[in-house]
Amino acid sequence: MRYARRAVWLAGFLMPAAAAAQPQTSPPDLDCTLGFETLRSTAHALPGAELSQGGGFELVKLSLPERWRVQIAFTTPGHPAHPAATLRTFRKQVTGVWTADSKGCGYGDRGQFTILMADMKSGDTELTNASRAEIERAKKGQSILAPTP
């Protein structure tokens, strides 16, 4: 059963070679049952993935511009919550506001993972509110006769 789940998840997370040139239409998701290393290697192999490192994390970034952006983070050794994987998804709403939503998989210290996720959720709220405020500022600067974005 576990291998069947893995195959289904990998099929959804990785695009077939023929579709690799096509942008992914929906953001990837995390399946915590796959384990840290499988999630990490699969994310690194995603077509169009931009890899970087910093602040105790390996980062994988993907996007479909003007629709969604994803940041997948994998803790590195030495991070208090290691091993853990997080996924922050930004989605552009019809109002123009980018909303942020995070989820994660913790495979180490539960307490440290709880702290990590609380930080992520707090960051989601801050990022969404900042985007909302930016849209509101832009609206106030427009003429009432100007078309809305």
N, C-alpha and C positions, 0 to 999 in steps of 0.2 A: 504494500500500500504506500509506504514512504517513497519508494522509487517511482511509482506511478504519479504521485503528487509532484515529485521533483521534475519529472518529464513534462507534465502539464505546465508547471510554473516556468521552466526553462523555455518551453515553446512560446509562452506568452511574453517572457522577458527578453528573449533573444529573437531577433527577426531572421527569417530564412534568408539565405544569401541573395536570392533574387530580389527580395524586398529591401535589402540593405541600403540601396540608393534612395529609397523612399523614406521620408521622415516618419518617425514613430508618431501615430496620431493621438495616442493617449499616454500619459506619464506612466513609468514603471511603478511597481508596488513591491513591498517586502513580504516575503513568506518566511517567517521566523523559524519554521520547522526545518528549513534547509541547513541551518547552522551558519556560523560566522564566516568560515573560509569559503564555503560554496557561494554565499551571497556576495562576498568580496570579489572572488574571481569572476563571477558572472557579471557583476556591475562593471568591472574593469574592461570586460570584453564587449560591452554594448557599443554598437556602431554610433559614432559621433560623440562618444564620451570624452570629456575633458578632465584629465587627472591632475591633481595637485596635492600638496601636503602642507600642513600648518596647524599650530595650536593643539597638537596631540591627536590630529585626525588625518586620515587619507580621504580626500574629497573626490567625488565623481559628480560632474555636472553635465546635465542634458537639458535641451530645450526644444520647444516648437515655438519659435518667436511669435509674440503677440497672443499666445494661447496658454502656454504653461512653461514652467521651469522647474527643474528638480535638482536638489543637492542631496546626494547620498554620502554619508560620512561614516567612516570606520575608525574606531578608536585604535591608537597605536599603543604598543607596550609602554607602560609607565603612566598611561591615563588611568585615573581612579576607577572608571567604569569598564575598563578593558576586560574582555572583549565585548563590544557593543556596536550595533549598526543603527543609524538613524536615517530617516528619509524626510526631507522637508519639501513639500510640493507647493508651488506658487501657481495659482490659477487666475487668469484675467477674467473678471466678471463683466457683464454687459454694461455696467456703470463705469468701467474703466479701472476700477479698484482691483489691485492684486491682493488676493487673500492667501495667507500662509497657513499650512496645516502640517503637523509633524506626527510621525509615529516612529517606533523603534523596537529593536530586539536586543535584550540584554542576556548575556551568557555568563556574566561574572557576578560581582558583588551586587546584590539586589538593591541595597541602600544607595550605592553610588549611581546605579542605573536610574533609580527613582529621582535622584537629584538632577541627573543629566536631562531626563525627560521634562521635569518641571522647568528647567532652564529653556528647553526647546519650546515648550508651550507658551512660556512668558514671552520669548522672542517672537513667536507667531503672532501674538496679540500686538506687540509693538510694531512689527513690520506691516501688518494689516492696517493698523491705525495710522501709521505714517503714510501709507499709500492713499488711504481715504482722505487724510488731511491735504495731501498734495492735489488730489482731484478737486477738493473743495476750494483750495486757493486758486486753481486754474479757472474754475467756474466763476469765481468772484471777479476775476480780471477780464472776463469776456463781456462783450456787449449783450444785452438781453435779446438782441436780434441775431446774434451769431449762432450758427448751428452748433449743437452739442456734439462732443466727440463720440 
